[in-house]
Amino acid sequence: MSTPAIQKVRATLAPLVKAPLPADDDASLFELGVLDSFALMEAIGRLEETFGISVPDADLNPRRFETLAKIARYFEARRAA
């Protein structure tokens, strides 16, 4: 079930990705060819704008942003902190 945060992530990423976003929020965006390491940096920049937070360099690990659900959880947690 998509949460409002996941829906926001989907809306932010849709114009940037190389392949359609998966229906499964837990599917790997890298394995499906939706994102690669270069597109991830642009995606994080857009997500920072959307959620109004900054991602520290120490958090720039692709595994942290591998799925729509992980991305949404990360940004929600950072926003709540």
C-alpha angles and dihedrals in degrees: 000000000000116000123209088259092054090048089052090050091049092050091049096047100040096084093046106046129100096221136022115290111255121251088226109080089204097053116115110256089201097051091048092050093243093123136016129188093272095049089046092065092053090044092053090050091053092045090051088056093045096049096034096234137108124237111222117229090244089064096053095109116135091219089063089059100036099117137028089246093052091048092050093047091049095051093042090051092047091048091050093049 
